[in-house]
């Protein structure tokens, strides 16, 4: 099935896969919260609420990643917003939570995804401009 839009560049597809993995991690975290409640954690309401929010958000992230991988340019924005939000979480882990290793690794991961989305080919694809591959061949 052709959509009339060119296939996304390799960097954009790689960013989609990396963000898909983050989405799976978010769903796994929600599952861990539910298990925690089932094991008798106090204040089940807020924990289950947080798990529900995580499932909703990261289900949307996974959907956006699939659409981005398939070449839908509009799916790029939710992926970028997710990276910016997770970059804030990485900062919080690094600083106030005093977990510099987790914060650093999370921040680097988010930064790599953002760089992949903002490569020259990725920007040209997102804007619908002709790719610069012909320029590279000269």
C-alpha positions in Angstrom: 0.0 0.0 0.0 1.5 3.3 -1.1 0.6 6.5 0.6 2.3 9.0 -1.7 4.8 10.0 1.0 8.3 8.7 0.8 9.6 6.1 3.2 11.2 7.6 6.3 15.0 7.7 6.4 16.9 5.1 8.4 17.6 7.5 11.2 13.8 8.2 11.7 13.1 4.5 11.7 15.8 3.9 14.2 14.3 6.6 16.4 10.9 4.9 16.1 12.3 1.6 17.2 14.2 3.1 20.2 11.0 5.0 21.2 9.0 1.8 20.8 11.3 0.2 23.3 10.7 3.0 25.7 6.9 2.5 25.2 7.3 -1.2 26.1 9.3 -0.2 29.2 6.5 2.2 30.2 3.9 -0.6 29.9 6.2 -2.9 31.9 6.4 -0.2 34.6 2.6 0.0 34.7 2.5 -3.8 35.1 5.0 -3.7 37.9 2.8 -1.1 39.7 -0.2 -3.3 39.4 1.7 -6.2 40.7 2.8 -4.0 43.6 -0.8 -3.2 44.5 -1.8 -6.9 44.2 0.9 -7.8 46.7 -0.7 -5.4 49.2 1.0 -2.1 48.8 -0.6 0.8 50.8 -2.6 3.5 49.0 -3.7 1.3 46.0 -5.8 4.1 44.5 -2.9 6.5 43.5 -0.7 3.6 42.4 -3.4 2.2 40.1 -4.1 5.7 38.8 -0.4 6.1 37.9 -0.4 2.7 36.3 -3.5 3.7 34.2 -1.9 7.0 33.1 1.3 5.1 32.1 -0.7 2.6 30.1 -2.6 5.3 28.3 0.5 7.4 27.6 2.8 4.6 26.5 0.1 2.9 24.4 -0.1 6.2 22.5 3.7 6.3 22.2 3.7 2.7 20.8 1.0 3.7 18.3 3.0 6.8 17.3 6.1 4.7 16.8 4.4 2.2 14.6 2.9 5.1 12.5 6.3 6.8 12.3 8.0 3.6 11.2 5.4 3.2 8.5 6.1 6.7 7.2 3.4 9.0 8.8 5.1 12.3 9.3 2.5 13.5 11.9 3.7 10.8 14.3 7.0 12.5 14.6 5.6 15.2 17.0 4.3 12.8 19.7 7.7 11.0 19.6 9.5 14.3 20.1 7.2 15.3 22.9 7.8 12.0 24.6 11.5 12.4 24.4 11.4 15.8 25.9 9.2 14.6 28.8 11.5 11.6 29.4 14.5 14.0 29.3 12.9 15.8 32.2 12.5 12.6 34.0 16.1 11.8 33.4 17.1 15.1 34.8 15.0 14.4 37.9 16.6 11.0 38.3 20.1 12.6 37.9 19.6 15.5 40.3 16.9 15.5 43.0 16.5 11.7 43.1 20.3 11.3 43.4 20.5 8.5 40.9 23.2 9.9 38.5 23.7 6.6 36.6 20.1 6.1 35.7 19.6 9.8 34.9 22.7 9.9 32.7 21.8 6.8 30.8 18.2 7.9 30.3 19.2 11.4 29.3 21.7 10.1 26.7 19.1 7.7 25.3 16.6 10.5 24.9 19.2 12.8 23.4 20.2 10.1 20.8 16.6 9.7 19.8 16.1 13.4 19.4 19.3 13.7 17.3 18.1 10.9 15.1 14.8 12.7 14.5 16.5 16.0 13.7 19.1 14.8 11.2 19.1 16.5 7.9 17.4 13.6 6.1 14.8 13.4 8.9 13.9 17.1 8.8 13.7 17.0 5.0 11.4 13.9 5.1 9.2 15.5 7.8 8.8 18.7 5.8 8.1 16.8 2.6 11.2 18.2 0.8 13.1 16.2 -1.8 15.8 14.2 -0.1 19.4 15.3 -0.4 20.6 11.8 -1.5 21.1 13.1 -5.0 23.4 15.8 -3.7 25.5 13.2 -1.9 26.0 11.2 -5.1 27.5 14.2 -6.9 
